[in-house]
């Protein structure tokens, strides 16, 4: 069995979120023992050379609760101290454009 087959088998679920110039990937993967974990990848195209730069974190199931508590506390802090207006982005021929009439909240 080649490396390609192993990589194909380990991905269980994937969610792609486009947000302006960035794209986030939330992937559920499985270890050889079928233990699930999450990878969160931020991908952004560098303007100067068109290369996609990616940053990735791995989140293991034993850390889910602490991670989500920390993220929620951090988001709540920002919401309490600054106005947060979420924008919905749509793809156009030229670039991503924000729809200014959309406002939705972020809940964990």
N, C-alpha and C positions, 0 to 999 in steps of 0.2 A: 504494500500500500504506500503510495507516495505522499509527500507533504501536502500537496493540493487536496487530496481526498480527506486528510485529517483536518485541514482547515475548514473545508466545506461541512464536515460532520459536526464540528464543535459549535457552529453558530446555530442558535435555537430560535432567536427572535431578534428583529431589528426595527428600530424606529428612527426615521430621519426627520430632523427639524431644521428648516431653513429660517434664518433670522438675519436679514440684511446681507452683509458681506460674509457672514459666518454660517457654517452648517454644523449642526451637532448630530452625532450618531449615538444612540443608546442601544447597545447590543447585549443580549443575553447569550452567554457562551457556556459550554459544558467542558469540564475536564475529562480526562480519560475514564475517571470513575463516575461520570455523569453528575458531578456536583456543579451547580449553576453559579455563575458570577456575572457581574455587569462591567462592561467597558463603556466609558463615556469619552467620545472623541470630538474635539473641536477642530474643524478644518477651515482654513482661511487662505484665499488666494493672495499671494504677494504681488503687489502692483508692478514692482520694478522688473520682475522676470516671469511672472505668470505661474510660478511654482506654488503648489498647494502645501502649506505648512500645517502639520497636524500635531496636536497635543492630546495625550491619552492618559486616563486614569483607570485603574482597576479597582472595583468595589466588590468585596467578598461578602457573602450572605451573613456572616457573623458580625459584620460591621453595618448592616443596613439600618438598624434602629438608631445607632449613634450618629451615623452620617445624616439621616433624614432629620433628626432632632437638631443637629448643628446647622444644616441648610435652612430649616424652617426658622430657627432663632435668628439667623443672619438676615434672611429675607424680611422677617417681621421687624427687625431693627431698622433696616433701610426704609421700609414703608412707614414706620412711626416717625422717622426723622426727615424724610424727603418725600415729595410727591413722586409717585411712580406711575408713568403712563406707558402701558405696553402698546406696541405697534404691531400690526399684522402686515407681513411683507408678502408681496406678490411678485412673481417673476415676470419681467417684461423683456422685450427683444434687446434692449440696451443694458439693463441692470435690474437689480432688485429695487422695488419702490415700496415705500411705506404707505399704507392707507391711513390717512389721518383721522377718519371718522370712526375707526375701530378702537375701542378701549376695553380691555378685559383684564381681569385680575389673575394673579398667580397664586394658586393655593397648593400646599403640599399635603 
